[in-house]
Amino acid sequence: MFIDAHCHLHFPQFNRDRDEVISRALDANVVMINSAVSPDGISSTLELSEEYDGVYATLGLSPQELDDSVVDETIELIKENRNGIVAVGEVGLDYHWVKDRESREREKINFKRFIQLADGLNKPLVIHSRDAESDVLDMLGQWDMDVMLHCFSGTIKEVKEAVSREYLVSIPASILHSKQKQKIARETPLELTVLETDSPFLAPKPGARNEPLNVKKVAEKIAEIKGMDMEVVEMVSTENAKEFFGLGF
């Protein structure tokens, strides 16, 4: 069994064949953690987790969403649906799309609210940290929480800091062509590694649509990098994800 620890099955890229994509993954024993990143996506994310055994929901908000009313709405929806989710996220900081200082400070305020929310709900956190890894780690360092760094792209020093805190580092399918992701996988102990596709993004082939079935290719590449059997990567990464998300199967 494999666990795709982060994907977006409700995104419009899957509108024409969503059921087939999910079925392909389930037939290959791939469990999916589906992540909402806006209030509009919350209902469809929850519906998919109710419709399919093997699809679980996390609810969060893209960091670049700075509208207070949207942040308030998302927090209330997460509270209302706390029993139907396995984590809060993805949430965090994004300095790739958000450039000016004032907006970045607003992102930090919102991120802190989601950290407090997850802490209050006793839920783990799935973190988005694009070009903002240092500030994300600084903020998380003030809390004692279960953290998964989705598609982490920090420096090796930052990877080592995350590892020292026993955060999970989630390796995406772009590891097949990204030298940076290959270095991060090499530096992250398998005991703190989980696998993801970030479908429909970050496909093994740049520019292609990604899907959860490709999580197997992530395991194969990590096994190659670490010089171990793919079955070991499969087993350990799956147990890591099961423990983090509290999955009872």
N, C-alpha and C positions, 0 to 999 in steps of 0.2 A: 504493500500500500504506500502511496505517496500523498503528501498534502501540499497543495498549492496554497501557500500561506497568504497570498495577496493577489486578487484579481478583481476585474470590474465587469461582471457578466451582464449587467443591466445597461451597459453603454450601447449607443445606437449602432456601433460597428457590428453588433451581433443580432440586430433586429431581423435579418432575413433567415438566420439559421441557429438561433440561440438554443433551441431544444437539441439540435443535432450536436452542437459543440459540447453541451453539458453531458449528453449521452455518451459521446466519445470518451470523455474523461471518466465518467462513472464506470463504463465498461472496462476501462483499463485500471480500475481501482485507484483513481485519483479523487481525493476529497478536496473541496474548494472552499476557501474563505473569501467571500465576496464583500467588497468594501464600497459603501456609499460615500460620496464626497460633496454632496449638496442636499438640501432639503427635498428637492425634486426627485432625487434618486432613492430616498429612504423607503418609500412604500414598495417600489419594485424590488429593491434589495431584500426586504423582509418577505415579500411574496415568494421570491425564488427559494429562500431558505425554508419556507413552509411547504412549497411544492415538491422539493427534491430532498430525499435523504442523501446526505453527502454534500450538501451546500449549506454553509453557515454564514451568518451576517455580522459585519462590523459596521458601525455608523460613525462618520466623522464629517470633516469639512475641509475643503482645499484652503490652505493657509492664506492664499492671496485674496480670499473673500473677506473684505474689510467692513462690510455693512453690518452695523451693530444689530439691526433687526434680524438679519439672516443668522448671525451668530446666536442670538437669543432663541430664535425659532429652532435651530438645530439642537441646541442644548436641551430645550424642552422636549423635543421629539425623542432624543436619546433617553431622557429620563422616563418618558412614557413607555418606551419599548425596551427597557433595560433587561427584561426577562427573555427577550428574543434575540439577544446579541451575545457574542463571545468576546468582544473587546470594543474599546472606544478608539476610533481612528479610521482612516488615517488623519492625523492632525499634526501640526508642527510649524515649521518656518520655511519660507521659500524666498530666497534672495535672487533667484534667477529671473523671476517675473516681477518681483517687487524691488525697486531700485532705490527709492528715496528714503531718507532716514525716518521721516515722520511715519510713513506707512509701515516700515519695518518695526518701529516701536509699537504700532497698533497690532501688528502680527504677534508680537511678544505678549501683549496684554491678552489677546484672544487665546493664544497657546496656553498661557497660565490658567485661564478659565477651564480649558478642556483637561488639563492635568488635574486640576481640583475636582472636576466632574468625575473623571475616572477613579480618582482616589476615593471620592465619596461613594461611588457605586461599587467599589471593590472590583473593578475591571482592569485588565491589562491595557496597555497603550500601544497602538501601532503608529509609528512616527514617520512623517514626511520631513526630509531635511535637505532640500536641494540648495547647494551653495551656501548652506547655513549650518553646517555640522557643528562648528565650534560653539555657536550660541545655543544650539539645541542641547548639546552635552552640558553646557554651563547651567542651563535652566533645569534640566532633568536631575542634575547633581544635587539639587535642593530637596529631592524627594526620594523615598525608598519605594520603588514601584517595579512591577514586571513590565519590561519594555522590549519591543521588537522594532528594530531599525529597518524599515522597509526600503529596499533598493539602496542601501547605504553607499555613499560615494565619498566618504571622508578620506583623509590622509591615513597612512599607516599608523601614525602616532594616535590619531583619533580612533582608529579601529582598536588599537591596544587599550586605549582608555575605556572604550565600550566593553571590551572583553573583561577588563579588570572589574567592571561593575556587574558582570554576568548578564549583560543585555544580549538578546538574540540578534544576530546579524542575518538579514534575509537576502539571499543571493538570487538575482533575476536571470531570466533566460538570455539576456544580452551578454552573459558571461561567455557565450560561445564565440563572440567577436570582440569583446571589450577587455583590453589588457588590464585596465584598472580593476574591473570586477574580478579578474583572475587573480590579481595580487591580493585583493581583499579576501577572497576565498582561501588563498594559501595561508594568510595570516590569522584567519579565524578558526579556532578549534572546532572540530566537528560537533562537539558537545554544546556549542553555542550557535550552530548554523541551522537555518531553515531555508526552504526553497520556495521561490515564487515565480510567477510569470509576469505579473502586472498586466495581464491581458486586458485590452487588446494591444497594449504597447510592448516595447522592448523585446521584440521577437528574436529568435535565434538568427534570422536573416534580416538585416536592417531594412526597414521600410515595409516589411510584411505585417499582416495582422497576426497577432499572437493568440494562443488559446491555451487553456490549462493543461491539455495533454502534453505540452512541451516541457512541463516540469520534470519529466523523465530525462530530458536532454540536459537539464541543469545538474541532476544527480550524476549523470555519466561524465560530464565535464569536471565536476568537483572530484570525482573518483580518480580521473586521469591526473588532475593537478596534485592530488594528495598521495597518489600511488597506492590506492586501496581498492577493494572490490566495490562495485557499484551497490551491491546489496547491503553493504555496511552503511554507506551514505543514506540509502533509502531508509533503513531501519532507524538509525540514530536521528536523522532529521525529522522523520515522522513522529518519533517519541518526543522530540523537543517541541514540535508544534502542538501535539496532543496535550502535553502538560501546560504549555503557555495559554492555550485557548480553553483549557478545561474540558476537552472532548472526552466523552465517556465510553467510546467504543473500543 
